[in-house]
């Protein structure tokens, strides 16, 4: 960590914010790889719509990762994004589907988004007391991920508003 942080933010608070940001950076790196994996492996009659829906989300999640990494640096930290060192002691996001149908992939993505959004909301809650500038960044990222999850669910939902249990 550098010997500086953002003006008006204590070094102790900056350290806590950087730790929260690093966890989100790791999750976003996991998520964009999962999204690309699903993009490559989705099959079925409505393949093309889902295939094309995923790519802009990959770009959005990569942009989230970039914003988070740059915020870490602005606070005096060192963003870690290399595969071998970015998540020591952390369980990476899990994704159980390789080649699979639209429904299989969207159900799995829905579960991944449940986790990422829940974890991001928890991180955002911790930031409320530490750094409202970083909190503001997270709020926008969470809102966009919730919208994409709505897209996922809209593909899965039946006329009664229920999601399938599986295929």
GROMACS elastic network, one bead per residue, 0.5 to 0.9 nm:
[ bonds ]
;  ai    aj funct       b0    kb
    1     4     6  0.82201   500
    1    15     6  0.82019   500
    1    73     6  0.89123   500
    1    75     6  0.87767   500
    1    76     6  0.56227   500
    1    78     6  0.63320   500
    2     5     6  0.75178   500
    2    73     6  0.88709   500
    2    75     6  0.83685   500
    2    77     6  0.62257   500
    2    78     6  0.82452   500
    3    11     6  0.84044   500
    3    76     6  0.69596   500
    4     7     6  0.84877   500
    4    11     6  0.74334   500
    4    74     6  0.89962   500
    4    75     6  0.72136   500
    4    76     6  0.55529   500
    4    77     6  0.89775   500
    5     8     6  0.84103   500
    5     9     6  0.66832   500
    5    10     6  0.74437   500
    5    11     6  0.64314   500
    5    14     6  0.66097   500
    5    73     6  0.88770   500
    5    74     6  0.68689   500
    5    77     6  0.82445   500
    6     9     6  0.56163   500
    6    10     6  0.81910   500
    6    11     6  0.88114   500
    6    14     6  0.79426   500
    6    74     6  0.67634   500
    6    75     6  0.53700   500
    6    76     6  0.77338   500
    7    10     6  0.81582   500
    9    12     6  0.82933   500
    9    13     6  0.64986   500
    9    14     6  0.63490   500
    9    75     6  0.86168   500
    9   130     6  0.82170   500
    9   131     6  0.74344   500
   10    13     6  0.52386   500
   10    14     6  0.60607   500
   10    15     6  0.86132   500
   11    15     6  0.61148   500
   11    16     6  0.87067   500
   11    75     6  0.87420   500
   11    76     6  0.89279   500
   12    15     6  0.52015   500
   12    16     6  0.64956   500
   12    17     6  0.87641   500
   13    16     6  0.51151   500
   13    17     6  0.61529   500
   13    18     6  0.85349   500
   13   130     6  0.57850   500
   13   131     6  0.76541   500
   14    17     6  0.50259   500
   14    18     6  0.59951   500
   14    19     6  0.85738   500
   14    72     6  0.88608   500
   14    75     6  0.61865   500
   14    76     6  0.78965   500
   14    77     6  0.84049   500
   14   130     6  0.78507   500
   14   131     6  0.80684   500
   15    18     6  0.50701   500
   15    19     6  0.62364   500
   15    20     6  0.87259   500
   15    75     6  0.82804   500
   15    76     6  0.86627   500
   15    77     6  0.77440   500
   16    19     6  0.51835   500
   16    20     6  0.63844   500
   16    21     6  0.86581   500
   16   127     6  0.87788   500
   16   130     6  0.78356   500
   17    20     6  0.51069   500
   17    21     6  0.60663   500
   17    22     6  0.85419   500
   17    72     6  0.80999   500
   17    75     6  0.84065   500
   17   126     6  0.85424   500
   17   127     6  0.68175   500
   17   130     6  0.69236   500
   17   131     6  0.72527   500
   17   134     6  0.79513   500
   18    22     6  0.59873   500
   18    23     6  0.86428   500
   18    71     6  0.81953   500
   18    72     6  0.54859   500
   18    73     6  0.86768   500
   18    75     6  0.72302   500
   18    76     6  0.84644   500
   18    77     6  0.63854   500
   18    78     6  0.85252   500
   18    79     6  0.84236   500
   19    22     6  0.51292   500
   19    23     6  0.64555   500
   19    24     6  0.88569   500
   19    72     6  0.87132   500
   20    23     6  0.53226   500
   20    24     6  0.65043   500
   20    25     6  0.87506   500
   20   123     6  0.63151   500
   20   124     6  0.88581   500
   20   126     6  0.83763   500
   20   127     6  0.82098   500
   21    24     6  0.50626   500
   21    25     6  0.60371   500
   21    26     6  0.86059   500
   21    68     6  0.60882   500
   21    69     6  0.75680   500
   21    71     6  0.79441   500
   21    72     6  0.66224   500
   21    79     6  0.86034   500
   21   123     6  0.82679   500
   21   134     6  0.87293   500
   22    26     6  0.62232   500
   22    27     6  0.86231   500
   22    68     6  0.77248   500
   22    69     6  0.75744   500
   22    72     6  0.74783   500
   22    78     6  0.89686   500
   22    79     6  0.66014   500
   22    80     6  0.71674   500
   22    81     6  0.87625   500
   22    86     6  0.81476   500
   22    87     6  0.87635   500
   23    26     6  0.52127   500
   23    27     6  0.62889   500
   23    28     6  0.86960   500
   23    86     6  0.87304   500
   23    87     6  0.78130   500
   23    90     6  0.87782   500
   23   123     6  0.89316   500
   24    28     6  0.60159   500
   24    29     6  0.84745   500
   24    65     6  0.77210   500
   24    68     6  0.74675   500
   24   116     6  0.85539   500
   24   119     6  0.82930   500
   24   120     6  0.70600   500
   24   123     6  0.81418   500
   25    28     6  0.51507   500
   25    29     6  0.61606   500
   25    30     6  0.86223   500
   25    64     6  0.79856   500
   25    65     6  0.52105   500
   25    66     6  0.81096   500
   25    67     6  0.89772   500
   25    68     6  0.60846   500
   25    69     6  0.65915   500
   25    79     6  0.80258   500
   25    80     6  0.81253   500
   25    81     6  0.74444   500
   25    86     6  0.85748   500
   26    29     6  0.51217   500
   26    30     6  0.62368   500
   26    31     6  0.85892   500
   26    65     6  0.80635   500
   26    80     6  0.81766   500
   26    81     6  0.69603   500
   26    86     6  0.62549   500
   26    87     6  0.64762   500
   26    92     6  0.82288   500
   27    30     6  0.50334   500
   27    31     6  0.60238   500
   27    32     6  0.86958   500
   27    65     6  0.86076   500
   27    92     6  0.74557   500
   27    93     6  0.70335   500
   27   116     6  0.70481   500
   28    32     6  0.61276   500
   28    33     6  0.85829   500
   28    61     6  0.60573   500
   28    62     6  0.70074   500
   28    64     6  0.70416   500
   28    65     6  0.56056   500
   28   116     6  0.82378   500
   29    32     6  0.54842   500
   29    33     6  0.64826   500
   29    34     6  0.87703   500
   29    61     6  0.78669   500
   29    62     6  0.71466   500
   29    65     6  0.66308   500
   29    81     6  0.76696   500
   30    33     6  0.53781   500
   30    34     6  0.62707   500
   30    35     6  0.87566   500
   30    92     6  0.68114   500
   30    93     6  0.61672   500
   30    94     6  0.87720   500
   31    35     6  0.60832   500
   31    36     6  0.85839   500
   31    58     6  0.81600   500
   31    61     6  0.72815   500
   31    62     6  0.88445   500
   31    93     6  0.72917   500
   31   112     6  0.79318   500
   31   113     6  0.85914   500
   31   116     6  0.81727   500
   32    35     6  0.50347   500
   32    36     6  0.62028   500
   32    37     6  0.85533   500
   32    57     6  0.80113   500
   32    58     6  0.51639   500
   32    59     6  0.79151   500
   32    60     6  0.86947   500
   32    61     6  0.58711   500
   32    62     6  0.63699   500
   33    36     6  0.51459   500
   33    37     6  0.61136   500
   33    38     6  0.86710   500
   33    58     6  0.79839   500
   34    38     6  0.62177   500
   34    39     6  0.85493   500
   34    58     6  0.89795   500
   34    93     6  0.84035   500
   34    94     6  0.85039   500
   34    95     6  0.69094   500
   34   109     6  0.83086   500
   34   112     6  0.89061   500
   35    38     6  0.51315   500
   35    39     6  0.61191   500
   35    40     6  0.87349   500
   35    54     6  0.65533   500
   35    55     6  0.78716   500
   35    57     6  0.77488   500
   35    58     6  0.61402   500
   35   109     6  0.77867   500
   36    40     6  0.62683   500
   36    41     6  0.86531   500
   36    54     6  0.74845   500
   36    55     6  0.73031   500
   36    58     6  0.66869   500
   37    40     6  0.52907   500
   37    41     6  0.62313   500
   37    42     6  0.85890   500
   37    98     6  0.76169   500
   38    41     6  0.50924   500
   38    42     6  0.57187   500
   38    51     6  0.80378   500
   38    54     6  0.80456   500
   38    97     6  0.78579   500
   38    98     6  0.73923   500
   38    99     6  0.79855   500
   38   100     6  0.84909   500
   38   105     6  0.63561   500
   38   106     6  0.86379   500
   38   109     6  0.82423   500
   39    42     6  0.58982   500
   39    50     6  0.76287   500
   39    51     6  0.50915   500
   39    52     6  0.78607   500
   39    53     6  0.86849   500
   39    54     6  0.61093   500
   39    55     6  0.72158   500
   40    43     6  0.88329   500
   40    51     6  0.75532   500
   40    99     6  0.81559   500
   41    51     6  0.88029   500
   41    97     6  0.84503   500
   41    98     6  0.60763   500
   41   100     6  0.63236   500
   41   101     6  0.83531   500
   41   105     6  0.84393   500
   42    47     6  0.62309   500
   42    48     6  0.88068   500
   42    50     6  0.77850   500
   42    51     6  0.68635   500
   42    98     6  0.82098   500
   42    99     6  0.60214   500
   42   100     6  0.53921   500
   42   101     6  0.55849   500
   42   102     6  0.56771   500
   42   103     6  0.89450   500
   42   104     6  0.84454   500
   42   105     6  0.65665   500
   43    46     6  0.76958   500
   43    47     6  0.51115   500
   43    48     6  0.83805   500
   43    51     6  0.86602   500
   43    99     6  0.71508   500
   43   100     6  0.59044   500
   43   102     6  0.59934   500
   44    47     6  0.50695   500
   44    48     6  0.85995   500
   44   100     6  0.81092   500
   44   101     6  0.54043   500
   44   102     6  0.61207   500
   44   103     6  0.88796   500
   45    48     6  0.80697   500
   45   101     6  0.86844   500
   45   102     6  0.82145   500
   46    49     6  0.59139   500
   46    50     6  0.68844   500
   46    51     6  0.87650   500
   46   101     6  0.89742   500
   46   102     6  0.69012   500
   47    50     6  0.55081   500
   47    51     6  0.58570   500
   47    52     6  0.85204   500
   47   101     6  0.78968   500
   47   102     6  0.62562   500
   48    52     6  0.59598   500
   48    53     6  0.83174   500
   49    52     6  0.53282   500
   49    53     6  0.60011   500
   49    54     6  0.87706   500
   50    54     6  0.62069   500
   50   102     6  0.70974   500
   50   106     6  0.85807   500
   50   152     6  0.87183   500
   50   155     6  0.87123   500
   51    54     6  0.56200   500
   51    55     6  0.71652   500
   51   102     6  0.89296   500
   52    55     6  0.58243   500
   52    56     6  0.77356   500
   53    56     6  0.64661   500
   53    57     6  0.72145   500
   53   151     6  0.86987   500
   54    57     6  0.52244   500
   54    58     6  0.63069   500
   54    59     6  0.89209   500
   55    58     6  0.50237   500
   55    59     6  0.64866   500
   55    60     6  0.87426   500
   56    59     6  0.50678   500
   56    60     6  0.62246   500
   56    61     6  0.87279   500
   57    61     6  0.60731   500
   57    62     6  0.84030   500
   57   145     6  0.85211   500
   57   148     6  0.74271   500
   58    61     6  0.52704   500
   58    62     6  0.61300   500
   58    63     6  0.85600   500
   59    62     6  0.50878   500
   59    63     6  0.61234   500
   59    64     6  0.86460   500
   60    64     6  0.62321   500
   60    65     6  0.87160   500
   60   141     6  0.88587   500
   60   144     6  0.84538   500
   60   145     6  0.88600   500
   61    65     6  0.62605   500
   61    66     6  0.86066   500
   61   141     6  0.85087   500
   61   145     6  0.83853   500
   62    65     6  0.50097   500
   62    66     6  0.62144   500
   62    67     6  0.86631   500
   63    67     6  0.61232   500
   63    68     6  0.85319   500
   64    67     6  0.51204   500
   64    68     6  0.61254   500
   64    69     6  0.85402   500
   64   138     6  0.88677   500
   64   141     6  0.66912   500
   65    68     6  0.51178   500
   65    69     6  0.60357   500
   65    70     6  0.85216   500
   66    69     6  0.51034   500
   66    70     6  0.60776   500
   66    71     6  0.84885   500
   67    70     6  0.51907   500
   67    71     6  0.61067   500
   67    72     6  0.86649   500
   67   137     6  0.82895   500
   68    71     6  0.50380   500
   68    72     6  0.62453   500
   68    73     6  0.87549   500
   68    79     6  0.83503   500
   68   134     6  0.87008   500
   68   137     6  0.84583   500
   68   138     6  0.88032   500
   69    72     6  0.50891   500
   69    73     6  0.64246   500
   69    74     6  0.87078   500
   69    77     6  0.89905   500
   69    78     6  0.80484   500
   69    79     6  0.51903   500
   69    80     6  0.79009   500
   69    81     6  0.83507   500
   70    73     6  0.50420   500
   70    74     6  0.60918   500
   70    75     6  0.86301   500
   70    79     6  0.76181   500
   71    75     6  0.61968   500
   71    76     6  0.86956   500
   71    77     6  0.84772   500
   71    79     6  0.87049   500
   71   134     6  0.76514   500
   72    75     6  0.52619   500
   72    76     6  0.65369   500
   72    77     6  0.50395   500
   72    78     6  0.63506   500
   72    79     6  0.58193   500
   73    76     6  0.50732   500
   73    78     6  0.56458   500
   73    79     6  0.64486   500
   74    77     6  0.71965   500
   75    78     6  0.89575   500
   79    86     6  0.86251   500
   80    83     6  0.89360   500
   80    85     6  0.70596   500
   80    86     6  0.52087   500
   80    87     6  0.85591   500
   81    84     6  0.86341   500
   81    85     6  0.73230   500
   81    86     6  0.51436   500
   81    87     6  0.86335   500
   82    85     6  0.56155   500
   82    86     6  0.54690   500
   82    87     6  0.88950   500
   83    86     6  0.58636   500
   83    87     6  0.79081   500
   84    87     6  0.76620   500
   84    88     6  0.82433   500
   85    88     6  0.61055   500
   86    90     6  0.89529   500
   87    90     6  0.51826   500
   87    91     6  0.77281   500
   87    92     6  0.75784   500
   88    91     6  0.85499   500
   91    94     6  0.83056   500
   93   112     6  0.72559   500
   93   115     6  0.84647   500
   93   116     6  0.85493   500
   94   112     6  0.75518   500
   95    98     6  0.83776   500
   95   108     6  0.67201   500
   95   109     6  0.78927   500
   95   111     6  0.89627   500
   95   112     6  0.74353   500
   96   105     6  0.89333   500
   96   108     6  0.71064   500
   97   100     6  0.63689   500
   97   104     6  0.72129   500
   97   105     6  0.65554   500
   97   108     6  0.72094   500
   98   105     6  0.84757   500
   99   105     6  0.85959   500
  100   103     6  0.80303   500
  100   104     6  0.58835   500
  100   105     6  0.63257   500
  101   104     6  0.51449   500
  101   105     6  0.62487   500
  101   106     6  0.84957   500
  101   167     6  0.87288   500
  102   105     6  0.53123   500
  102   106     6  0.59978   500
  102   107     6  0.84818   500
  102   155     6  0.88825   500
  103   106     6  0.51341   500
  103   107     6  0.59607   500
  103   108     6  0.84759   500
  103   155     6  0.81726   500
  103   156     6  0.67609   500
  103   164     6  0.86332   500
  103   166     6  0.76675   500
  103   167     6  0.68634   500
  104   107     6  0.53266   500
  104   108     6  0.62662   500
  104   109     6  0.86387   500
  104   166     6  0.69065   500
  104   167     6  0.63992   500
  105   108     6  0.51024   500
  105   109     6  0.60033   500
  105   110     6  0.84443   500
  106   110     6  0.59249   500
  106   111     6  0.86177   500
  106   152     6  0.59608   500
  106   153     6  0.77184   500
  106   155     6  0.78505   500
  106   156     6  0.72820   500
  107   110     6  0.50725   500
  107   111     6  0.64877   500
  107   112     6  0.88420   500
  107   152     6  0.80631   500
  107   153     6  0.82667   500
  107   156     6  0.76647   500
  107   163     6  0.85546   500
  107   164     6  0.80602   500
  107   165     6  0.82391   500
  107   166     6  0.70630   500
  107   167     6  0.89564   500
  108   111     6  0.52245   500
  108   112     6  0.63727   500
  108   113     6  0.87156   500
  109   113     6  0.60594   500
  109   114     6  0.84907   500
  109   149     6  0.82249   500
  109   152     6  0.76539   500
  110   113     6  0.51154   500
  110   114     6  0.61754   500
  110   115     6  0.88326   500
  110   149     6  0.63550   500
  110   150     6  0.89878   500
  110   152     6  0.65735   500
  110   153     6  0.71656   500
  111   115     6  0.65018   500
  111   116     6  0.87957   500
  112   115     6  0.52475   500
  112   116     6  0.62258   500
  112   117     6  0.85223   500
  113   116     6  0.50108   500
  113   117     6  0.57421   500
  113   118     6  0.81176   500
  113   145     6  0.74874   500
  113   146     6  0.80043   500
  113   148     6  0.88093   500
  113   149     6  0.65022   500
  114   117     6  0.54592   500
  114   118     6  0.59824   500
  114   119     6  0.85136   500
  114   149     6  0.82815   500
  115   118     6  0.51786   500
  115   119     6  0.60168   500
  115   120     6  0.83957   500
  116   119     6  0.51960   500
  116   120     6  0.59587   500
  116   121     6  0.85305   500
  116   145     6  0.86846   500
  117   121     6  0.60194   500
  117   122     6  0.85424   500
  117   142     6  0.63627   500
  117   145     6  0.70462   500
  117   146     6  0.72184   500
  118   121     6  0.51519   500
  118   122     6  0.62862   500
  118   123     6  0.86707   500
  119   122     6  0.50775   500
  119   123     6  0.61835   500
  119   124     6  0.85500   500
  120   124     6  0.60101   500
  120   125     6  0.85795   500
  120   138     6  0.73898   500
  120   139     6  0.88671   500
  120   141     6  0.87244   500
  120   142     6  0.68023   500
  121   125     6  0.61943   500
  121   126     6  0.87574   500
  121   138     6  0.82017   500
  121   139     6  0.82247   500
  121   142     6  0.72602   500
  122   125     6  0.51128   500
  122   126     6  0.65079   500
  122   127     6  0.87884   500
  123   126     6  0.51912   500
  123   127     6  0.63159   500
  123   128     6  0.89166   500
  123   135     6  0.85554   500
  123   138     6  0.83994   500
  124   128     6  0.63851   500
  124   134     6  0.83351   500
  124   135     6  0.55609   500
  124   136     6  0.85328   500
  124   138     6  0.62261   500
  124   139     6  0.72214   500
  125   128     6  0.53502   500
  125   129     6  0.78130   500
  125   135     6  0.79782   500
  126   129     6  0.63360   500
  126   130     6  0.69494   500
  126   131     6  0.89098   500
  126   135     6  0.85935   500
  127   131     6  0.54247   500
  127   132     6  0.65946   500
  127   133     6  0.88099   500
  127   134     6  0.69352   500
  127   135     6  0.53749   500
  127   138     6  0.89514   500
  128   131     6  0.61490   500
  128   132     6  0.56340   500
  128   134     6  0.85980   500
  128   135     6  0.59861   500
  128   136     6  0.88936   500
  129   132     6  0.72430   500
  130   134     6  0.86975   500
  130   135     6  0.85318   500
  131   134     6  0.56148   500
  131   135     6  0.62654   500
  131   136     6  0.87907   500
  132   136     6  0.60041   500
  132   137     6  0.86720   500
  133   136     6  0.52055   500
  133   137     6  0.66322   500
  133   138     6  0.89477   500
  134   137     6  0.50969   500
  134   138     6  0.63755   500
  134   139     6  0.87592   500
  135   138     6  0.50882   500
  135   139     6  0.62284   500
  135   140     6  0.89337   500
  136   139     6  0.51393   500
  136   140     6  0.66768   500
  136   141     6  0.88808   500
  137   140     6  0.55329   500
  137   141     6  0.64958   500
  137   142     6  0.88260   500
  138   142     6  0.59812   500
  138   143     6  0.84484   500
  139   142     6  0.51864   500
  139   143     6  0.61157   500
  139   144     6  0.87079   500
  140   143     6  0.51221   500
  140   144     6  0.63065   500
  140   145     6  0.87337   500
  141   144     6  0.52565   500
  141   145     6  0.62843   500
  141   146     6  0.86465   500
  142   145     6  0.51068   500
  142   146     6  0.60700   500
  142   147     6  0.85803   500
  143   146     6  0.51632   500
  143   147     6  0.63103   500
  143   148     6  0.88593   500
  144   147     6  0.50791   500
  144   148     6  0.63909   500
  144   149     6  0.87021   500
  145   148     6  0.50802   500
  145   149     6  0.61591   500
  145   150     6  0.85841   500
  146   150     6  0.62301   500
  146   151     6  0.87859   500
  147   151     6  0.65087   500
  147   152     6  0.88633   500
  148   152     6  0.63903   500
  148   153     6  0.86839   500
  149   153     6  0.61415   500
  149   154     6  0.84824   500
  150   154     6  0.59517   500
  150   155     6  0.86731   500
  151   154     6  0.50924   500
  151   155     6  0.65467   500
  151   156     6  0.89459   500
  152   155     6  0.54402   500
  152   156     6  0.66885   500
  152   157     6  0.88529   500
  153   157     6  0.57516   500
  153   163     6  0.71542   500
  154   157     6  0.53175   500
  154   158     6  0.84588   500
  154   163     6  0.89697   500
  155   158     6  0.86295   500
  156   162     6  0.81842   500
  156   163     6  0.57644   500
  156   164     6  0.68609   500
  157   160     6  0.77598   500
  157   161     6  0.55768   500
  157   162     6  0.53460   500
  157   164     6  0.72354   500
  158   161     6  0.54357   500
  158   162     6  0.55340   500
  158   163     6  0.65506   500
  158   164     6  0.79042   500
  159   162     6  0.74834   500
  163   166     6  0.87297   500
  164   167     6  0.75457   500
